Structure formats: C-alpha cells, structure tokens
Amino acid sequence: MAKKTKKTNNLTQRQIDFIEIFKKNMGLLIVSCAKANVKSPKTFYRWLEIPKFKEEIELARLNLKDFGESALISLLRDKNPAVVLHFNKTKNRDRGYGEQINIEHSGSKTTNVQVSIINPNERDKVQADNKTI
C-alpha cells in the first residue's frame, strides 16, 4: 500500500521537501535526489510536468543565478584579476575584450581554392616543386 503524503498547493510533501533540498544543494540534481531519497532523476523530470513544481524549480534556479552573479560582482568590486578579465570578456565583448572577433561581410566574394591529394611518399617532392613557383 502506497504511503499517504500531505498535499500543499498541488504538491506532495515529498515534492516540497525535494524542492528545499534542491535549493540547499544549489540545484545539483543527483545530489538532491540522493539526499531526498528520490531513486532516479526520472522522477524529478516527471515532477517537472506539474506546473507548481516546475515553477518552484525555475525560481530556485533563478535565485542560484542571482547568487552567482552577486558573488561575481562582489569579487569584481574587490578587483580580483581573474574576475575582472572574465567580466570584460563577457560583458565588454563589444569593446574588444572578447576572445572572438566577429567579422561581418556584405556583398559577394569569389575565392578559388585548389585542393590536391598527395601521396605521403611524394610529399617532399611536391613541397620542393611548390617552392620553385
């Protein structure tokens, strides 16, 4: 016989307990499942189909992002070099601090590329021939 659980706002007590454990474990699913005696993450994903449960999990994830951003800002205020660099690479990418350079091109450009398949045994001969060009 299945044990009875108290329902609050369409959630069982087990689901409410899981949400609290999920928050305390900073959204780590496997750790939260183990601590809440939820045998499989599949149960978590099934629970996500319940609108109130999904809403609470999304709120917990949003709060975790805010916590991380707050910690980042605190370190940025302390002028932590790694954090300042990270901040500039992500938030000031448009000012040239990013690791990527985005090049936009409009119009048409035709490029001819010649590809040759070379027998590895003849590689040295082909390289020598190309130097004379």
Secondary structure, DSSP 8 states (H G I E B T S, - for coil): ------EETTEEHHHHHHHHHHHHTTT-HHHHHHHTT---HHHHHHHTTSHHHHHHHHHHHHHHHHHHHHHHHHHHHTT-HHHHHHHHHHHSGGGTTSS-------S------------GGGHHHHHHHHHT-
